[in-house]
Amino acid sequence: MDILLLVLGFILIITGILGSFLPVLPGPPLSWFGLLLLYLTKAVPFNWVTLGITLFLAVLVVVLDYIIPAAGTKRYGGSRNGVIGTTIGLIISLVFPIFGIFGIIIWPFIGALVGEYTNKADNKTAMRAAFGSFMGFLTGTLLKFIVAMAFLGIFIYRVWEYREALFTW
């Protein structure tokens, strides 16, 4: 049973890392559930402090992921349309990978720019707002990725620490 929980936990951790970039997957919360499964094994002692702190971080990052792009857009004079455009651009980059890995950078920017143009912004205002929205998106993505990677580090450290108890037959 421990091996099953360990494998499922690892799969959730990896899915959480992918979820840092994919808007349909809640990255850090998935990674946190991977940690939870590890701590539910009989081999690894349950640690309320670690789970509590990591849960707080996962929830905080999810909340900040909604606040940061909007704050970036507002800071650079953008509108709600710019934020919506950024999200639509990200979804387009995932559904139609025209520019490959660079599409995840290009499409959100284009989406923010189009969103600002629909808000009847002039070129300078639209470019500034698109840049702000894009920077907010990148900041939120980086933050989610860092937290998910930290959860992976905790997972690997605990598995290594209790490897004898986990992998004895």
Protein Blocks (a to p, Z undefined) as FASTA:
>chain_A
ZZmmmmmmmmmmmmmmmmmmmmkbcfklmmmmmmmmmmmpmklccdfklmmmmmmmmmmm
mmmmmmmmmmmmmmnopafklmmmmmmmmmmmmmmmmnommlmmmmmmmmmmmmmmmnop
afklmmmmmmmmmmmmmmmmmmmmmmmmmmmmmmmmmmmmmmmmmmpZZ
